[in-house]
Structures are given as structure tokens and as C-alpha cells.
Amino acid sequence: MTQEPPHTGRDESEEERADRMWGELIQEVRVAQTGVQILFGFLLTVVFQPKFARLPDADQVIYIVTVVLGACATGALIGPVSLHRLVAGRRVKPQAVRLAARMTFVGLVLLLATMASSLLLILRVATQDAYVPWLVAAVVVWYLVCWYALPLWARHRHTGSDD
């Protein structure tokens, strides 16, 4: 008499797994989209403030880079919605989920860069102290720990080599 190993994982087809993963991905994207859209909307208004013309050239360049990063992050994080709409019903959901996940990852990296450059600009305008780059670097490290290091540690710690 042989004993079967305990069941781990889910009994789902590739299509069922893709449906589940798509739902999870869209929930994750909703959170990131809201943040990036609010940040991007705020950034778009800055150039119309009277003080903007008086900013030093370096701060204006930081602003332009920040707006471009915000636009790119917005595009990457809204991209999965467009992808889903354009391929819906074409029987390519597993491939669409993988592509949307990559777009979301890129969007999160761009969001991190947008937030860091926004923080840099705001702190440079608020204070001219030399600690600003150090403070921004510390916040970026915090983002990296929260967004990447801890999730990668958990993935490594709690999943097997065949997962």
C-alpha cells in the first residue's frame, strides 16, 4: 500500500489559473493606478503655478523628467486594461496575463522613479540643505525594501524550487 503525498496547490486548468491570476493582477493594478494618476495629475498642475518660472534650471529639468516618468508609469499601469480589452475572447488569456504582469512590474519601477524624483523636487524647493539627496536616497531604499526585497524574500522563503 503506497501513500499519496499530500496535495499542494490548486486543481485548476491553465485557463482557470489565468482567470484567477488576471483578477488578482487587476486588483493590484487598481491600487497602483490610483496612486500614479493622482500624482501625475498633481504634477501636471505645477507648471501653471507662478513660482514655476522662478525655479532654477536644475529644478525645472527635474520637473520635466518627473512628468515624463509619471506619464510613462501611467501608461504602463493602464496598459493591462487596454491589453485585456483588445485580446478578450481571443483565447490568449494566459499569454495576456504574463504580458500584463510584466507591464505592471515596469509600471511599478517607473512609479518608484516618479515618486523619488517628485520627492527630490519638492525637497529641493522646500529647502536648500545638503541632506536632501540623502533623504531621497533613504526613501528610495525604503521603497525598494517594501516593494521588492521583502516580497522576493517571502517568495524565496516560502516557495519551493518547483513553484
N, C-alpha and C positions, 0 to 999 in steps of 0.2 A: 504494500500500500504506500503510495507516494503522496506526500502532502504538497498541495499547490502553494506557491508563495502568496503572501498577502497582496491583495490588489492595491495598486497605487495609481493615481491619475484618474482620468475620466474615460468613460466609454463613449466616445463621440467620433463621428466621421470627420473627414477633413473639412467638409462644408459646415458642419455643426461647430467645429472648432473655429473656423473663420468667422462665422456669425457671432460667436461669443467674443472672440478677440476684437472684432470690429466694434461691438457695443462697448467694450471696455476702453478701447482706444478713443472712441468719440467722447466718452465721458471725461477722459483725461485731457483731450484737446479742448473741450469746453472750458475747463479751468484756465488753461494757458491762454486761450484765445481772449477771454475776458480781460485778463491782465495786460496782454500785449495791446489790445485795442484801446484800453483806457490810457495806457502810457503813450501810445502812438498819437492818439487824439490830443493829449496834452502837449506833446512835442510840436504838433502842427500849429498850435496857437502861439508858441513862444516867439516866433519870428515877427509876429504882428504887434508885439509889445514895444513901447517906445524905448525901453532900455536896451533892446537887442542891438540897435545901431551903434550904441556906445560900447558894446563888448569889444575887447581886444580881438585881433585877428585869430589868435590861437583858440579862443573860446568859440568864435564863430565857426571855425573848422571843426572843432569837437561837436558843435551842434549839428552841422551838416552830416558828419559821419554818424552821429546818433540817429538822426532822422532816417538816413538810408538803412542803417541796421534795423531800425524799427519797422520800416516798410518791408524789408526782406523777411523779418521774423513774422510779420503779419501774413505775408504771402505764404510762407511755409506752413504756418499753423492753420490757415484757412484752406490750403491745398487739399487736405484729405477729404473735405466736404465736396469740392469740385470733382475730385477723382472718383468718389463714390457715385456721384450723380452721373458722370459720363460713362462709367462702366457697369452701372446697375443693370442686372438682367443679362449680362454677357457671360455668365459662368466663369468669372475670373476673380471671385472674391478672395481666395487665399493669396493670390499674387497682389491684389489691390491692398490687402491688409499689410503685407510686407512693405510695399511701397509707401503706404500711408504712415507706417511706423517709422520708416526712415525720414520721411518729410517732417514728422513730428519731432524726431530727435534733432534734426538740423534746426528746426524752428526754436527748440529749447536752447540750443547753443547760441543762436542769434539773439534770443531773448536775454540770455545771460550777458552777452556783449552789449546789448542795448541798455540794459539796466546799469551795467558798470559804467558805460560812457555817460549816461544820464546823471549818475551819481557824481562822476568826475566833474561834469559841467556845473552842476548845482553847487557842489562844494567849492569849486574854484570861484564861482560868482559870490558865494556867501562869505568866503574867507580866502585870504591870500597866503595862508600859512603853509609851510613846507610839509606838514604832516598829511596833506590831502591825498597824495598818491599812496601813502602807506595805509591810510584809512580805506581807500577804494580797494587796494590790494587785499586787505583783510576781509572786506565784504565779499570780494570775488572768491577768496579761499573758502569762506563760509558757504557760498552758493555751490561751489564745487563739492564740498563735503556733503551738503544736504541733497543735492540733485544727482550726484554721480558716485562719490566714494561710498556713502552708506548703502545706496541701492546695489552697487556692484559687490560690496562686502556681503550683503544679505544674500545676493544671488549665489555667490561663491560658497558661503557658509551653509546655506540651506537647500542647495540643489546638488544632485549627483552629477557625475560626468556624462550620463546619458540623457540628461534633461535638456 
